[in-house]
Amino acid sequence: MKAFQERLDTVKRFAEAELRPRAGEFEVKEEIPRSFLQRLGEQGVWGATFPAEYGGLALDPVDYGHLTEIIGKACNSVRELLTVHVSLVGESIKRWGTEEQKRRWLPKMATGETLAAFALTEPEVGSDAKAVHTSYKQKGNRFILNGRKKWISFANIADLILVIAAKGSELTAFLIEPSMPGVSITKMSGLLASNSSHLAEIHMKDVEVPDENVLGRVGGGFAYVVNTALDHGRYSIAWAGVAIAQEALEAMVTYSRTRKQGGKYICEYDGVQRMIAESSVNLRAARSLCLTAGRKRRDKHPEAMAETMMAKYFSSKMAMKVATDAVQVFGANGFSRKYPVERLFREAKVLEIIEGTSQVLQPLIAQHTLRTGYRDEGVITK
Amino acid sequence: MSVHGKIRQYIRSNLVTFDAMGTEFTDDDNIFEKGFVNSLFAMQLLTFIETEFNITVDNDDLDIVNFSTVNNMVRLVEKKKKENTTA
């Protein structure tokens, strides 16, 4: 416990001193230098939840949540790498990989020598994940992949990509390397946010993948690999919302206590205090949801997936609201790149879309509630 | 409670149907094809079976068919328990 806290404090100091001041610069340059990511690797961040035997820190879900908040508060794009590299790909290999696959990939992923990306989304396929067009066919002990993926975070610098492909209604997960013949990557640019997250399109033309690169069972791609990955992804995004909101709240509080209008600090006005109070309460509510989900995940509770969805749903909406209020408190300065709140505002929006939009999660949460909230004895009448 | 009873009870408590009067399903009904549960349930069911019966389902057994009916799940659990005993 003490060792973990010390490690967390070290990461926090690094994030505050070196990561946070450069988050804006990374976005403008649309790049995070690989050398910088390596330095985070030296602190074990890229193998956060991997077992120690594969070079990881073996953090439990609650501790991983705290780590995600620290990184996300300093820089959303680096947090995004944590989400795809550790939560989406690392957790999938940890859960579904063969012993050989674990030994081959996890130790290098833990140091950051190998960076991983998760490729599910396509130009025409987003929320309807079962409908992927990227195809595979089997040829002896190899699989031939054809298709195109889009909006893939860190695909432009990834060394390993978990690709979901279809054969009819059957989905299978493949671990591919960008160096494989037939793979080409095109960087995406000029986005609302995540400009330094190396988003890219992946084109696959007759890519031959050996069968030892199949992750999980052939045909088990959706029910198991995709569901597991997105579940882990949602948990990470829930904490990402807390991270952005915490940063935005601190920015609005600090600004409101130094900015004077009408002869007094703007924090003295009721309208500003209302925004600060609402932000503060909602942030705490989101963090509580994240901690509840984290504890249930740690305990392998049957409701863990549902709690995670609720945490992601609330936290992403909360982050958007807090970041919007932060821009409001900053007034005209909220529009300036001189201050971080305009970036936080843009970054918060993405959280309501990725790993299941709010609209995709709503019916799932409703179904869960319709099930758990029903009384067999009927509605009580007076 | 028997393996069969525990699995039936778990599925019943996770049915996603709006019919408050109850939805009946047999031990051979495919719960996914009948729309009684949503797609996320596959993972939830796997976690339940592994923790409840203290078994590990490896990739070879991760065919959705093994989880599609009560009887198939009972067969899988009994097979894994037998493997654990003989291992």
HADDOCK unambig.tbl for C-alpha pairs under 7 A between the chains (distance, minus, plus):
assign (segid A and resid 96 and name CA) (segid B and resid 59 and name CA) 6.95 0.50 0.50
assign (segid A and resid 216 and name CA) (segid B and resid 59 and name CA) 5.72 0.50 0.50
assign (segid A and resid 217 and name CA) (segid B and resid 59 and name CA) 5.55 0.50 0.50
assign (segid A and resid 217 and name CA) (segid B and resid 60 and name CA) 6.71 0.50 0.50
assign (segid A and resid 217 and name CA) (segid B and resid 62 and name CA) 6.76 0.50 0.50
assign (segid A and resid 220 and name CA) (segid B and resid 63 and name CA) 6.81 0.50 0.50
assign (segid A and resid 223 and name CA) (segid B and resid 39 and name CA) 6.84 0.50 0.50
assign (segid A and resid 223 and name CA) (segid B and resid 42 and name CA) 5.90 0.50 0.50
assign (segid A and resid 223 and name CA) (segid B and resid 43 and name CA) 6.86 0.50 0.50
assign (segid A and resid 224 and name CA) (segid B and resid 43 and name CA) 6.11 0.50 0.50
assign (segid A and resid 227 and name CA) (segid B and resid 40 and name CA) 6.52 0.50 0.50
assign (segid A and resid 227 and name CA) (segid B and resid 43 and name CA) 6.89 0.50 0.50
assign (segid A and resid 302 and name CA) (segid B and resid 44 and name CA) 6.34 0.50 0.50
assign (segid A and resid 302 and name CA) (segid B and resid 48 and name CA) 6.39 0.50 0.50
assign (segid A and resid 367 and name CA) (segid B and resid 16 and name CA) 6.23 0.50 0.50
assign (segid A and resid 371 and name CA) (segid B and resid 14 and name CA) 6.78 0.50 0.50
assign (segid A and resid 371 and name CA) (segid B and resid 16 and name CA) 6.65 0.50 0.50
